Amino acid sequence: MTTQNRIFDDISRLMTNAMGVAQGAKSEAETAMRGWVDRWLAERDLVTREEFEAVREMAIKARSENAELKARLDSLEAAKTDQG
């Protein structure tokens, strides 16, 4: 009976160690994959979301200013045509 318990203890310890090794391998694989993806993305010159949003806001502001300037120019041209 003691021999059986010892065998079960040994098997249990072996399985626990195997699970620990598997967890370590999983973490190592995830880290390696994350590093590869980061390098791949960096090589593609992709922008971050923050950079994209900043440029988007600048474009919206520029369009608004252009519309205001066009309206002002149209008004000036109309006034000139009325005078002349």
Buried (B, 14 or more C-beta within 10 A) or exposed (E): EEEEEEEEEEEEEEEEEEEEEEEEEEEEEEEEEEEEEEEEEEEEEEEEEEEEEEEEEEEEEEEEEEEEEEEEEEEEEEEEEEEE
